[in-house]
Amino acid sequence: MEGGGEAAGRCGEADSACEALRLLQIDPGDPAEWRAGGAVPCSRNVLRKQKHWEKVIMAKKRKRTQERERRKARQAEGKGTAEQHSKRVLKAIMKERLLEAKESGPRLCVDLSMADHMTKKETSRLAAQIRRLYGANRRAKKPFWLCLTEFVMGSSIYEECFRMNDGFSNYLMDTTQESYLDLFPLDTIVYLTPDSENVLEDIDPKKVYILGGLVDESIHKKLTLQRARDQSLQTARLPIREYMVKTINTKNYHSETLAINQAVAAKKNQGQ
């Protein structure tokens, strides 16, 4: 009985093997020979078809992998297009805000009348500050309309602005060789100086704010304040000591004199 059971088991295994090979479209040969021999033979025909089937499987896997890579590439391309579109929209919004400030204010002028008194190094630093000023103001939710006054063609600051700042000629702002005194009524002008006793708490869109375009490493005290007084102008200072937190430093020195781009950034941060 035991011998009969083993024979039946071998017959079942052979039939299962035959069925599996048929599903793979491989000729299993004569199942009777399998049962008689007790093992599944590997003829050349079977091996050849098995290798062919393996190649087919590998080709399908490669095709699926390539298709996944193509899908990822298309998704990345679509994402890049969307980001580029977003940048275009953002640029349009920033341009609209700047043009709105041009029409209704507020206005901010950089007084470049003192630029010729600076060294070559200081002039280059001022040109870099003008670039950063323009960038920070352009990104602001409520920007100023900028104007460079006494921006004389051929002057050192004129040459440095065009040399150091790519696309300077395309900046959305006004440049003029005239003084702000010749462009605006005196009662609308507010000269921003760190030495003023008046604290600038709010921006009045009807006013024209003036920043002294001066990089002076020796920091002459009250230079811009005296200039404003000589011209009978209103003055104001940023509320640095009222709002800014002083951090401990080794020199125990805290300056309220800011670069022109830092002055605008500080005022914008206060207003937000």
C-alpha positions as CSV (number, residue, x, y, z in Angstrom):
1,M,0.0,0.0,0.0
2,E,2.8,2.3,0.8
3,G,4.5,1.7,-2.6
4,G,1.1,2.5,-4.3
5,G,0.8,5.8,-2.4
6,E,4.3,6.9,-3.4
7,A,3.6,6.1,-7.1
8,A,0.3,8.1,-6.9
9,G,2.2,11.1,-5.4
10,R,4.8,11.0,-8.2
11,C,2.0,11.0,-10.8
12,G,0.4,14.0,-9.1
13,E,3.7,15.9,-9.1
14,A,4.3,15.1,-12.7
15,D,0.8,16.3,-13.7
16,S,1.3,19.6,-11.8
17,A,4.6,20.1,-13.5
18,C,3.1,19.5,-16.9
19,E,0.3,22.0,-16.2
20,A,2.8,24.7,-15.0
21,L,4.9,24.3,-18.2
22,R,1.8,24.5,-20.4
23,L,0.9,27.8,-18.7
24,L,4.3,29.0,-19.6
25,Q,3.8,27.8,-23.2
26,I,6.6,25.2,-22.8
27,D,6.2,21.7,-24.2
28,P,6.4,19.4,-21.2
29,G,7.1,16.3,-23.3
30,D,5.6,12.9,-22.4
31,P,4.3,12.9,-18.8
32,A,4.6,9.0,-18.8
33,E,8.3,9.3,-19.1
34,W,8.4,11.6,-16.1
35,R,6.5,9.1,-14.0
36,A,8.7,6.2,-15.1
37,G,12.0,8.0,-14.5
38,G,10.8,9.7,-11.2
39,A,12.4,13.1,-12.2
40,V,11.6,15.9,-14.6
41,P,14.1,15.8,-17.5
42,C,15.5,19.0,-18.9
43,S,15.7,18.6,-22.6
44,R,17.4,21.2,-24.9
45,N,14.0,22.3,-26.1
46,V,12.8,22.9,-22.6
47,L,15.9,24.8,-21.6
48,R,15.8,26.9,-24.8
49,K,12.2,27.9,-24.1
50,Q,12.9,28.6,-20.5
51,K,15.7,31.0,-21.5
52,H,13.5,32.6,-24.0
53,W,10.8,33.1,-21.4
54,E,13.3,34.6,-18.9
55,K,14.4,37.1,-21.6
56,V,10.7,38.0,-22.2
57,I,10.2,38.6,-18.4
58,M,13.4,40.7,-18.2
59,A,12.3,42.8,-21.2
60,K,8.9,43.5,-19.6
61,K,10.6,44.5,-16.3
62,R,12.9,46.9,-18.2
63,K,10.0,48.3,-20.1
64,R,8.1,49.0,-16.8
65,T,11.2,50.6,-15.3
66,Q,11.6,52.8,-18.3
67,E,8.0,53.8,-18.2
68,R,8.2,54.8,-14.5
69,E,11.3,56.9,-15.3
70,R,9.4,58.6,-18.1
71,R,6.5,59.3,-15.9
72,K,8.8,60.8,-13.2
73,A,10.5,63.0,-15.9
74,R,7.1,64.2,-17.2
75,Q,6.0,65.0,-13.6
76,A,9.2,66.9,-12.9
77,E,8.9,68.8,-16.1
78,G,5.3,69.7,-15.3
79,K,6.4,70.8,-11.8
80,G,9.1,73.0,-13.2
81,T,6.6,74.6,-15.6
82,A,4.3,75.3,-12.7
83,E,7.1,76.9,-10.7
84,Q,8.1,79.0,-13.7
85,H,4.6,80.1,-14.1
86,S,4.4,81.0,-10.5
87,K,7.5,83.1,-10.8
88,R,6.0,85.0,-13.7
89,V,2.8,85.7,-11.7
90,L,4.9,86.8,-8.8
91,K,6.9,89.2,-10.9
92,A,3.7,90.6,-12.3
93,I,2.3,91.2,-8.8
94,M,5.5,92.9,-7.7
95,K,5.5,95.1,-10.8
96,E,1.9,96.1,-10.1
97,R,2.6,97.0,-6.5
98,L,5.6,99.2,-7.6
99,L,3.5,101.0,-10.2
100,E,0.8,101.6,-7.7
101,A,3.3,103.2,-5.3
102,K,4.5,105.4,-8.2
103,E,0.9,106.7,-8.6
104,S,-0.1,107.0,-5.0
105,G,3.0,106.8,-2.9
106,P,4.8,106.5,-0.7
107,R,8.1,107.7,-2.3
108,L,11.6,107.2,-1.1
109,C,14.5,109.2,-2.6
110,V,18.2,108.4,-2.2
111,D,20.1,111.6,-2.0
112,L,23.4,111.1,-4.0
113,S,24.6,114.7,-3.7
114,M,27.4,113.6,-1.3
115,A,28.6,110.6,-3.4
116,D,31.6,112.4,-4.9
117,H,33.0,112.8,-1.3
118,M,33.4,109.1,-0.9
119,T,36.4,106.8,-1.7
120,K,36.3,104.3,-4.5
121,K,35.6,101.5,-1.9
122,E,32.8,103.4,-0.3
123,T,31.2,104.2,-3.7
124,S,31.2,100.5,-4.6
125,R,29.6,99.7,-1.2
126,L,26.9,102.3,-1.9
127,A,26.2,100.8,-5.3
128,A,25.8,97.4,-3.7
129,Q,23.4,98.9,-1.1
130,I,21.3,100.4,-3.8
131,R,20.9,97.0,-5.4
132,R,19.9,95.4,-2.1
133,L,17.6,98.3,-1.4
134,Y,15.8,97.8,-4.7
135,G,15.5,94.1,-4.2
136,A,14.1,94.4,-0.6
137,N,11.7,97.1,-1.6
138,R,10.5,95.2,-4.7
139,R,9.6,92.2,-2.6
140,A,7.8,94.2,0.0
141,K,4.0,94.0,0.2
142,K,3.7,97.7,0.4
143,P,6.8,99.1,-1.4
144,F,8.0,102.6,-1.9
145,W,8.5,104.2,-5.3
146,L,12.2,104.7,-5.4
147,C,14.1,107.6,-6.9
148,L,17.8,108.3,-7.1
149,T,18.3,112.1,-7.1
150,E,21.4,113.9,-8.3
151,F,22.4,110.8,-10.1
152,V,24.8,112.5,-12.5
153,M,25.8,110.7,-15.7
154,G,29.5,109.9,-15.7
155,S,29.9,110.3,-11.9
156,S,31.6,107.6,-9.8
157,I,28.3,106.3,-8.3
158,Y,26.7,106.3,-11.8
159,E,29.5,104.2,-13.2
160,E,29.5,101.8,-10.2
161,C,25.8,101.2,-10.3
162,F,25.9,100.1,-13.9
163,R,29.1,98.1,-13.5
164,M,28.1,96.2,-10.4
165,N,24.3,95.7,-10.8
166,D,23.1,93.5,-13.6
167,G,20.0,94.8,-15.3
168,F,20.3,98.2,-13.5
169,S,18.8,100.0,-16.5
170,N,15.7,97.9,-16.1
171,Y,15.0,98.8,-12.5
172,L,11.5,100.1,-11.9
173,M,12.4,103.4,-10.3
174,D,13.2,107.0,-11.3
175,T,16.7,108.4,-11.7
176,T,17.4,112.1,-12.1
177,Q,20.2,114.5,-12.1
178,E,18.0,117.0,-10.3
179,S,17.8,117.6,-6.5
180,Y,14.8,116.4,-4.5
181,L,14.4,120.1,-3.6
182,D,13.5,120.9,-7.2
183,L,11.1,117.9,-7.5
184,F,8.9,118.1,-4.5
185,P,7.3,120.7,-2.2
186,L,9.3,121.4,0.9
187,D,6.4,120.6,3.2
188,T,6.2,117.1,1.8
189,I,9.8,116.2,2.3
190,V,11.0,114.2,5.4
191,Y,14.8,113.7,5.7
192,L,15.5,110.4,7.5
193,T,18.5,110.8,9.8
194,P,19.5,108.8,13.0
195,D,20.1,112.1,14.8
196,S,16.6,113.4,14.6
197,E,14.4,113.9,17.7
198,N,11.3,112.9,15.8
199,V,10.4,109.2,15.7
200,L,8.9,107.8,12.5
201,E,6.1,105.6,13.6
202,D,4.0,105.5,10.4
203,I,4.5,106.0,6.7
204,D,2.5,108.8,5.2
205,P,1.9,108.1,1.5
206,K,1.7,111.8,0.9
207,K,5.2,112.4,2.1
208,V,8.5,112.0,0.3
209,Y,11.2,110.4,2.4
210,I,14.9,111.1,1.8
211,L,17.8,108.8,2.6
212,G,21.3,110.1,2.6
213,G,23.2,108.1,0.0
214,L,26.5,108.1,1.9
215,V,28.8,105.3,3.0
216,D,31.1,107.0,5.5
217,E,33.3,104.5,7.4
218,S,34.3,107.2,9.9
219,I,30.6,108.0,10.5
220,H,30.4,111.8,10.8
221,K,27.9,112.6,13.5
222,K,24.9,114.7,12.6
223,L,26.0,115.2,9.0
224,T,22.6,114.4,7.5
225,L,20.7,116.2,10.3
226,Q,22.7,119.4,9.6
227,R,22.0,119.1,5.9
228,A,18.3,118.8,6.5
229,R,18.3,121.8,8.9
230,D,20.2,123.9,6.3
231,Q,17.4,123.1,3.8
232,S,14.6,123.8,6.4
233,L,13.3,120.2,6.0
234,Q,11.4,118.0,8.4
235,T,13.4,115.2,9.9
236,A,12.7,111.8,11.4
237,R,14.5,108.8,12.6
238,L,13.6,105.1,12.6
239,P,12.4,103.8,16.0
240,I,15.5,101.6,16.5
241,R,16.0,102.2,20.2
242,E,12.2,101.8,20.8
243,Y,11.8,98.5,18.9
244,M,15.1,96.9,18.3
245,V,16.6,94.5,20.9
246,K,20.2,95.0,21.7
247,T,22.4,91.9,21.8
248,I,25.5,91.7,23.9
249,N,28.7,92.0,22.0
250,T,32.3,92.2,22.9
251,K,32.8,95.8,21.8
252,N,29.6,96.9,23.7
253,Y,28.8,99.1,20.7
254,H,25.3,99.6,19.1
255,S,24.9,101.8,16.1
256,E,21.7,103.4,15.0
257,T,23.2,104.4,11.7
258,L,22.0,101.9,9.1
259,A,22.9,101.2,5.5
260,I,20.2,102.5,3.1
261,N,18.9,99.0,2.4
262,Q,18.9,98.2,6.1
263,A,16.9,101.3,6.9
264,V,14.1,100.3,4.5
265,A,14.1,96.7,5.7
266,A,13.9,97.8,9.3
267,K,10.9,100.1,8.6
268,K,9.2,97.4,6.6
269,N,9.7,94.9,9.4
270,Q,8.2,97.4,11.9
271,G,5.1,97.8,9.7
272,Q,4.4,94.1,9.4
